[in-house]
Amino acid sequence: MVNTVDRRSLLARYPAFQGLPDALLDGLCAPGAVMHIPAGTQLFAEQQACPGFPLLMAGSIKVLKLAASGRELMLYRVQPGGSCIISSSCLLGKADYNARGIAETALTLLILPVAEFSRLLVEHPPFRDFVFHLFTERIAELMQLVEEVAFARLDQRLAKLLLARQSTALNVTHQQLADELGSVREIVSRLLKGFAAQGLVTLGREQVTITDRPGLQKLAAV
């Protein structure tokens, strides 16, 4: 985790801030403005007001939508150098959050105040381009998510999710996988046992190990 943030590291993560006044950059990086947030912390929830534009220096945030059934679907992750389009849309539309954000890992986070966000959108074209580029990327991701939820079988989606982790041994629970898929643990557990019977994975306590990546890729592409 990043313990301190200086102007150089901020500009390395967010080049769109190049050319801004030093006073603004130094204010964002001031020790009192840098937030260190432990894993598992809820950053925002539905019906809460957005305090500003988040700038993630280290860690990972997952953004989830709660269904009427009580189940949650993960919409997307925010990684360092990115930001949350739901936060952006709330600021642009002067609306409350309609999803919730969780610190997936320990975070180092800065918040661009609402007034500065609004001013930079008007006065600093590189920042405006960055914000709208985020919208373009996230909308494409969400359209893919809608397509998968509506048309892909759950076993295909599970196979894609395992492959996306880009590691052979995954330290993950069946419940965590179910949460990301917007499903329930019992169904995911049954599918994983089927994968194991086919020799695609082996299962351990809070661990899934991919043993046949080509076979899993074939299933994901069906």
C-alpha positions in Angstrom: 0.0 0.0 0.0 1.2 3.5 -0.8 1.9 5.3 2.5 2.4 8.8 1.1 1.3 10.5 -2.0 3.3 13.3 -3.7 2.7 15.4 -6.8 4.9 13.2 -9.0 3.1 10.0 -8.0 -0.3 11.6 -8.5 0.6 12.8 -12.0 2.0 9.3 -12.8 -1.4 7.8 -11.9 -3.5 10.6 -13.4 -1.7 12.3 -16.3 -4.9 14.3 -16.9 -3.9 16.6 -14.0 -0.8 17.8 -15.8 -0.7 21.6 -16.0 -2.9 22.2 -13.0 -1.8 24.7 -10.3 0.8 23.4 -7.8 -1.4 24.5 -5.0 -4.3 22.3 -6.1 -2.0 19.3 -6.5 -0.3 19.8 -3.2 -3.6 20.1 -1.5 -4.8 16.8 -2.9 -1.5 15.2 -1.7 -1.5 16.8 1.7 -1.1 14.2 4.5 -4.5 15.0 5.9 -6.1 14.5 2.5 -4.7 11.1 1.9 -7.0 8.3 3.1 -5.7 4.8 4.0 -8.7 2.5 4.1 -8.7 -1.1 5.2 -10.0 -4.0 3.1 -13.7 -4.7 3.5 -14.7 -1.1 4.3 -17.9 0.1 2.7 -17.0 3.3 0.8 -20.5 4.3 -0.3 -24.0 2.9 -0.3 -27.2 3.5 -2.1 -29.0 6.8 -1.3 -25.8 8.4 0.0 -24.6 11.7 -1.4 -21.3 11.6 -3.3 -18.6 13.7 -1.5 -16.3 14.1 -4.5 -14.4 12.5 -7.4 -12.3 9.5 -6.1 -8.7 9.1 -7.2 -7.3 5.7 -6.4 -3.6 5.5 -5.8 -3.4 1.9 -4.6 -5.7 -1.0 -4.0 -9.0 -2.2 -5.7 -12.6 -1.2 -5.2 -15.6 -3.3 -6.3 -18.9 -1.7 -7.1 -22.0 -3.7 -6.6 -25.7 -3.4 -7.3 -28.3 -4.9 -4.8 -31.2 -6.7 -6.4 -34.7 -6.8 -4.9 -34.1 -10.5 -4.0 -31.2 -9.4 -1.8 -28.5 -10.8 -4.1 -25.8 -8.5 -5.4 -24.2 -8.3 -8.8 -20.7 -6.9 -9.2 -20.8 -4.2 -11.8 -17.1 -3.4 -12.2 -13.8 -2.9 -10.3 -11.9 0.4 -9.9 -8.1 0.0 -10.2 -5.3 2.6 -9.5 -5.4 5.4 -12.1 -9.1 4.9 -12.8 -12.2 6.2 -11.1 -15.8 5.3 -10.4 -18.3 6.3 -13.1 -21.2 6.0 -10.7 -19.4 8.7 -8.6 -19.0 10.8 -11.8 -22.6 10.4 -12.8 -23.8 11.3 -9.3 -21.7 14.5 -9.4 -22.8 15.4 -13.0 -26.5 14.7 -12.2 -26.4 16.0 -8.6 -27.9 12.6 -7.5 -27.2 10.1 -4.8 -25.4 6.8 -5.2 -27.5 4.0 -6.8 -24.9 1.2 -6.0 -22.4 0.5 -3.3 -18.6 0.4 -3.2 -16.4 -1.9 -1.1 -12.7 -1.8 -0.6 -11.7 -5.1 -2.0 -8.1 -4.6 -0.7 -6.5 -1.9 1.5 -6.7 1.4 -0.3 -4.9 4.6 -0.7 -7.4 7.2 -1.8 -7.7 10.9 -2.6 -11.0 12.8 -3.1 -11.2 15.7 -5.6 -13.8 18.0 -4.0 -17.1 18.6 -5.8 -16.4 22.2 -6.5 -13.0 21.4 -8.0 -14.5 18.5 -10.1 -17.1 20.9 -11.6 -14.5 23.6 -12.3 -12.0 21.2 -13.9 -14.7 19.8 -16.2 -15.2 23.3 -17.6 -11.6 24.7 -17.5 -9.3 21.7 -18.0 -9.9 19.8 -21.2 -7.5 16.9 -20.4 -9.5 16.2 -17.2 -12.8 16.4 -19.1 -11.5 14.0 -21.7 -10.4 11.6 -19.0 -13.8 11.6 -17.3 -15.7 11.0 -20.5 -13.2 8.3 -21.6 -14.0 6.5 -18.3 -17.7 6.6 -19.3 -16.9 5.1 -22.6 -14.9 2.3 -21.1 -17.3 1.5 -18.3 -20.4 1.5 -20.6 -18.7 -1.0 -22.9 -17.9 -3.2 -19.8 -21.5 -2.9 -18.5 -22.9 -3.7 -22.0 -20.8 -6.9 -22.0 -22.0 -7.7 -18.5 -25.7 -7.3 -19.6 -25.0 -9.5 -22.6 -23.5 -12.2 -20.4 -26.2 -12.1 -17.8 -28.9 -12.2 -20.4 -27.5 -14.7 -22.9 -24.6 -16.7 -21.5 -25.0 -19.8 -19.4 -23.8 -19.6 -15.8 -21.1 -22.2 -16.3 -19.7 -20.2 -19.2 -19.6 -17.1 -17.0 -18.0 -19.0 -14.1 -15.3 -20.3 -16.5 -14.6 -16.8 -17.8 -14.4 -15.5 -14.2 -11.9 -18.1 -13.2 -9.8 -17.5 -16.3 -9.9 -13.7 -15.8 -8.0 -14.1 -12.5 -4.9 -15.0 -14.5 -3.6 -17.3 -11.9 -3.6 -21.0 -11.5 -4.3 -21.2 -7.8 -7.1 -18.9 -6.8 -7.7 -18.0 -3.1 -11.4 -17.4 -3.3 -14.5 -18.7 -1.7 -17.6 -20.1 -3.5 -19.6 -17.2 -2.0 -17.2 -14.6 -3.4 -17.5 -16.2 -6.9 -21.3 -16.3 -6.5 -21.4 -12.6 -5.5 -19.4 -11.6 -8.6 -21.8 -13.6 -10.8 -24.9 -12.4 -9.1 -25.8 -16.0 -8.3 -26.0 -18.1 -5.1 -23.3 -20.1 -3.4 -25.1 -23.5 -3.8 -25.3 -23.2 -7.6 -21.7 -22.1 -7.9 -20.6 -24.9 -5.7 -22.5 -27.4 -7.8 -20.9 -26.0 -11.0 -17.4 -26.1 -9.5 -17.9 -29.7 -8.5 -18.9 -30.4 -12.1 -15.7 -28.6 -13.3 -13.7 -30.8 -10.8 -15.3 -34.0 -12.1 -14.3 -33.0 -15.7 -10.7 -32.4 -14.5 -10.9 -28.7 -15.2 -10.2 -27.6 -11.6 -9.3 -29.0 -8.2 -11.1 -27.7 -5.1 -9.7 -27.0 -1.7 -10.6 -24.9 1.3 -11.2 -21.4 0.0 -9.2 -22.3 -3.1 -9.8 -23.2 -6.7 -6.9 -24.5 -8.7 -7.1 -24.5 -12.5 -5.8 -27.9 -13.8 -6.9 -27.7 -17.4 -6.8 -24.2 -18.7 -7.4 -25.1 -22.4 -10.5 -27.1 -21.3 -11.8 -24.2 -19.3 -11.2 -21.8 -22.2 -13.1 -24.1 -24.5 -16.1 -24.1 -22.0 -16.0 -20.3 -21.7 -16.1 -20.0 -25.5 -19.1 -22.3 -26.1 
